[in-house]
Amino acid sequence: MIMKIIIGYPSLKSAKGIPLLSQNRQFQYFSNPSYLYPIIPASAATLLKSRGYQVVFKDAIVEKLSEDDFFGFLEEEKPTLFAFETKTPVVKEHWQWINQAKKKFPHLKIVIMGDHVTALPEETMKNCLVDFVLTGGDYDFMLLDLVRFLEGKGELPSGFWHRQQGKIENTGQFQLSHNLDELPFIDRQLTKNHLYNIEYNIKRRPFTYIMAGRDCSWHRCAFCAWTILFPQFRTRSHQNVLDEIGLLIEQYKIREVFDDTGTFPPGQWLEEFCQGMIERGYHKKITFSCNMRVDFINETRAKLMKKAGFRLLKVGLESANQKTLDRLNKGFKVEQIRQACQIAQRAGLEIHLTMIVGYPWETKQEAMNTFNLAKELMLSGEADILQSTIMVPYPGTGLYRDALKKDWFRFSPDEYQRYDMSEPVLKTPDIEPKEVVEICNKIYKIFISPRYIWTHLFKIKNWSDVRYHLRGLKAVLGHLKDFS
């Protein structure tokens, strides 16, 4: 009998809003969510299907299923295994859900994944009846190994926590030695790509996400939870990524792609990728966007990326204070932020800024320095979009370890439900908690300032741009509600 496997997300309901877990670098409840495509879980589903297993991809959050609906779905499907991601603010809810599921379906094997359980695997094993904790970020390769183990066809590889004769055991530290080029290209129909095709900062549709690498060539930022999943950087070959883009164009009629690698591979890899986009003619068929470090952006590279069909670069401003950038191990100077924006603008590329407030060492004036820099860049037209979040020290990060050591937490560190970005987690020197939220809100209000609107009216070239800005306005109003 062929094993049936479900990969996805169980139902989570909250008065705070809709919980976004897919592609979960950060977590927040949203009133007007942009559902992000969960690339690695989707890759896991595709890999298992390609090996002959029955696979169902079921994201109860994006499909808006109730808990009863989802349990009814499990009753109907009768899977052997269910694997899903969690995140710090909802891990306790997931413990409760697992206990309920195991009571209803005692023979169902449940696997939980993500940065929180990678950092604290034993905690989850002790607090719920989960069968396996998968540590590390290569869910695809590791779930295949697990399924083969359950079939009696191999050993349980390193990186798993499990139970043996009533005792909690583990197979040691996870290894990231897999060849990413060996993965099949993601089956976008199996994994319901169309449900995630509503990102506000996308201009052309159909749209999708890919990942050229796991996860970031810098991988030293003190706050980044994905360094827990991917402590070393690996990439697919540029030819492999180009082949996938060709498939997306031909089979799925995709017109815009965002690569969600933590930082898009720089150097020779980037140059060869851009040349390939041009030589294959893909630059005329799709637009391409990605995450990029400000110190990786130079005149030559920006011009080549524009020629190759790139539209937008998402860059981490994080803070306008050098001491903060240094404490975060960002590895660049404040002045390089503006330089990168100007270079991108001259090349015809758009810039999406991300920034954080609520650092435990920043004063109110220093937090306002970040607001002021973001405002200058947005009102001058040197940046196009921004995103502001409250600092959350996820377990396993350097910032979390410092917060424990230096008594920075405003409340008990295990009150995980309060890590949901609705309030500061860390103490701030002279900023009241509500003021941190207000500053986050103030940053989003840059979008609705008359000067920003006037500056960006001149960038509207067609009706697609009009729809793009209207979606952006809707998202901004949602963010203002989320931080109100």
MOQUIPE-V526173 format. One line per field, one symbol per residue. ss: DSSP state (H for helix, E for strand, C for the rest). burial: I if it has 24 or more other ideal C-beta (glycine too) atoms within 12 Angstrom, else O. A space follows every 10 residues. Layout:
# MOQUIPE-V526173
ss=???
burial=???
This chain:
# MOQUIPE-V526173
ss=CCCEEEEEEC CCCCCCCEEC CCCCCCCCEE CCCCCCCCHH HHHHHHHHHH CCCEEEEEEC CCCCCCHHHH HHHHHHHCCC EEEEECCHHH HHHHHHHHHH HHHHCCCCEE EEECHHHHHC HHHHHHHCCC CEEECCCCHH HHHHHHHHHH CCCCCCCCCE EEEECCEEEE CCCCCCCCCH HHCCCCCCCC CCHHHHCCCC CCCCCCEEEE CCEECCCCCC CCCCCHHHHC CCCEECCHHH HHHHHHHHHH HHCCCEEEEC CCCCCCHHHH HHHHHHHHHC CHHHCCEEEE ECCHHHCCHH HHHHHHHCCE EEEEEEEECC CHHHHHHCCC CCCHHHHHHH HHHHHHHCCE EEEEEEECCC CCCHHHHHHH HHHHHHHHHC CCCCEEEEEE CCCCCCCHHH HHHHHHCCEC CCCCCHHHCC CCCCCECCCC CCHHHHHHHH HHHHHHHHCH HHHHHHHCCC CCHHHHHHHH HHHHHHHHHH HHCC
burial=OOIIIIIIII IIOOOIIIII IIIIIIIIII IIIIIIIIII IIIIIIIIIO IOIOIIIIII IIIOOOOOOI IOIIOOOOII IIIIIIIIII IIIIIOIIOI IOOOIOOIII IIIIIIIIII IOIIIOIIII IIIIIIIIII IIIIIIIIII OOOOOIIOII IIIOOOOIOI IOOIOIOIOI OOIIIIIIOI IIIOIIIIII IIIIIIIIII IIIIIIIIII IIIIIIIIII IIIIIIOIOI IIIIIIIIIO OIOIIIIIII IIIIIIOOII OIIIOIIOOI OIIOOIIIII IIIIIIIIOO IIOIIIOIII IIIIIIIIII IOOIIOIIOI IIOIOIIIII IIIIIOIIII IIIIIIIIII IIOOOIIIII IIIIIIIIIO IIIIIIIIII IIIIIIIIII OIIOOOOIII OOIOOIIIII IIIIIIIIOO IOOOIIIIII IIIIIIIIOO OIOOIIOOOO OOOOOOOIIO IIIIIIOIII OIIO
